[in-house]
Amino acid sequence: MKMKKLFVPCLLFLLTAAVAAGCKKESTPTSALNEKVDPAVSAPQSNSSGFANGPYGAVTGTARIYLTNGKYQLALENFNSSNGPDLKVYLSKEQNPVGFVNLGSLKSTSGDQLYDIPAGADVKDYTYALIYCQQFSHLFGYAKLTY
């Protein structure tokens, strides 16, 4: 009977450790980036009031859409985010990822970053930039975009 009582807690401990190790492997890089738009060939298409924290993270900085050589880009400026696994950058029609475009994995938890927006996306349809943990469906932060 003692063996059974010890087995369940040990199994739970091992499962928790395995999940934690998996999350650590998938954490976002932390080296500060310095990707900036070229003001000579870029025109701002939106403004942002800045990032607000979601229920699962802390995010600061601003998000803006630029038109650069005929292509749209999302710029995260003066950006900082708490870390987590599988963090993505979305453009979304709502504060939660509804009717969204996935711009890819978050490149770093800090610094200025640029993300290409697919050619078929009508940027004015998307009013939020999101930092979102895709693996666990957790919103880390959002910025409202105005045009």
C-alpha positions in Angstrom: 0.0 0.0 0.0 2.9 2.4 0.8 4.3 1.9 -2.7 1.0 3.0 -4.3 0.9 6.1 -2.1 4.4 7.1 -3.2 3.9 6.2 -6.9 1.2 8.9 -7.7 3.2 11.9 -6.2 6.4 10.7 -7.9 4.6 10.4 -11.2 3.1 13.9 -10.9 6.5 15.3 -10.0 8.2 13.7 -13.1 5.4 14.9 -15.4 5.7 18.4 -14.1 9.5 18.4 -14.5 9.1 17.1 -18.1 6.6 19.8 -19.0 8.8 22.5 -17.4 11.8 21.3 -19.3 9.9 21.4 -22.5 8.7 25.0 -21.9 12.3 26.1 -21.1 13.6 24.7 -24.4 11.0 26.6 -26.4 11.5 30.0 -24.6 12.0 33.1 -26.7 15.5 34.5 -27.2 16.4 37.5 -24.9 19.1 39.3 -26.8 18.0 42.8 -27.6 17.4 43.5 -31.3 17.8 46.7 -33.2 15.8 46.3 -36.3 14.5 49.7 -37.5 12.5 50.9 -40.5 14.4 53.1 -42.9 12.6 56.5 -42.7 13.9 57.4 -46.2 11.7 54.6 -47.8 9.1 53.9 -45.0 5.9 55.7 -44.2 3.9 55.0 -41.0 0.4 53.6 -41.7 -0.8 53.3 -38.1 -0.3 54.5 -34.6 -0.4 52.7 -31.3 -1.3 53.7 -27.8 1.3 51.2 -26.6 1.1 47.6 -25.3 -1.1 46.6 -22.5 -0.5 43.5 -20.4 -2.5 40.4 -21.0 -3.5 38.0 -18.2 -0.3 35.9 -18.7 2.5 38.4 -19.3 3.9 41.9 -19.1 4.6 43.7 -22.4 5.7 47.3 -23.0 6.5 49.3 -26.1 4.6 50.3 -29.2 3.4 48.6 -32.4 3.2 50.4 -35.7 2.6 49.4 -39.3 4.8 50.8 -41.9 4.7 50.7 -45.7 8.3 50.1 -47.0 9.0 49.7 -50.7 5.4 48.6 -51.3 5.3 46.0 -48.5 3.7 46.3 -45.1 5.7 45.6 -41.9 4.8 45.6 -38.3 7.4 47.3 -36.1 7.7 46.6 -32.4 9.5 49.6 -31.0 11.1 50.1 -27.5 9.7 46.6 -27.0 10.0 44.4 -23.9 8.0 41.2 -23.0 8.1 38.6 -20.3 9.3 35.3 -21.6 7.4 32.2 -22.4 7.2 29.2 -24.7 6.0 29.5 -28.3 5.4 33.2 -28.3 4.0 34.5 -31.6 3.2 37.9 -33.1 -0.3 38.3 -34.5 -2.3 41.0 -36.2 -5.9 40.5 -35.0 -9.3 41.9 -35.6 -10.0 41.7 -31.8 -8.1 41.9 -28.6 -8.0 38.1 -28.5 -6.8 36.1 -31.6 -9.9 36.2 -33.7 -9.6 36.6 -37.4 -5.8 36.9 -37.1 -2.7 36.7 -39.2 0.3 35.0 -37.7 3.5 37.0 -38.4 5.7 34.4 -36.9 7.6 33.7 -33.7 8.6 36.5 -31.5 12.3 37.2 -32.4 13.3 38.4 -28.9 11.8 39.5 -25.6 13.4 43.0 -26.1 14.4 45.6 -28.6 13.1 47.0 -31.9 11.8 44.3 -34.3 10.3 44.1 -37.8 7.8 41.5 -39.0 6.7 41.2 -42.7 2.9 41.3 -43.2 1.7 38.9 -45.9 0.8 40.6 -49.2 -2.8 39.5 -49.2 -3.6 41.0 -45.8 -5.6 44.2 -45.7 -3.9 45.9 -42.8 -6.8 48.2 -42.0 -8.9 45.1 -41.1 -6.6 44.4 -38.1 -6.8 46.7 -35.1 -4.6 44.8 -32.7 -1.0 43.6 -32.5 -0.8 40.6 -30.1 2.0 38.8 -28.3 0.5 35.4 -27.9 1.6 32.0 -26.6 0.3 29.7 -29.2 1.1 26.4 -27.4 -1.0 27.3 -24.3 -3.4 29.8 -25.9 -2.3 32.6 -23.5 -2.4 36.3 -24.3 0.8 38.1 -23.1 0.0 41.6 -24.3 -1.8 43.6 -27.0 -1.5 47.0 -28.7 -4.4 48.8 -30.3 -3.6 50.1 -33.8 -5.3 53.2 -35.2 -5.3 54.3 -38.8 
